[in-house]
Amino acid sequence: MHNKTRIMVEGTIVAALAYMLSFIPSNIGSSLTISLGMVPMTIFALRRGVRPALLSSFIWGILHFTGNLQFLSVLQVLIEYPVAFTFAGFAGLYAPKVQQALLDHNQKEAAKNIILGSLAGTGARFFWHFIAGVVFWGSYALWGMNPWIFSFVMNGAGGLATGIVTSVIAIGVLKKVPQLFLPRDAVTLGMKTR
């Protein structure tokens, strides 16, 4: 199988897995949710880089159109699904650093960059949920709270919790299966080998 095709198939499978994980109840209270799909998406992003991760994350967002979405308006749906989920792929910005650290046998540096990548992808995604929370969900803010504060607290807490859970699980994967972050074709991704 051609390498680009393999990466696209891998990304599509990861997008489907991320979507399926959204059916596992992970709500804390009425508005705080931990997005378990960020775990496989972040691992894929750190394995394959930002471009494949953006495409895979976009597919993940589009899969929500099969029935698992909250609809207020067309613009709200576009921001919270295709746009926000696509931005989760920015975790892939840290792929070269994670892979180079692994090639250098430096697990501590790899773990640091996995945490940074997890937080970058989660932060980029939840930024768009924050914007949608202010613009579209602000009138539903509990206790008559200011929409900016309410969206920041709810999306910030959900994003932080998701980033922490993603980081912890991804570091666990690093310790058990580090080669998952280092595909055989890493040299073609611009990585040097020893």
Secondary structure, DSSP 8 states (H G I E B T S, - for coil): --HHHHHHHHHHHHHHHHHHHTTS--EETTTEE--TTHHHHHHHHHHH-HHHHHHHHHHHHHHGGGT----S-HHHHHIIIIIHHHHGGGGGGGHHHHHHHHHTT-HHHHHHHHHHHHHHHHHHHHHHHHHHHHHTSGGG-GGG--HHHHHHHHHHHHHHHHHHHHHHHHHHHHHH-GGGGS-GGGGGGT----
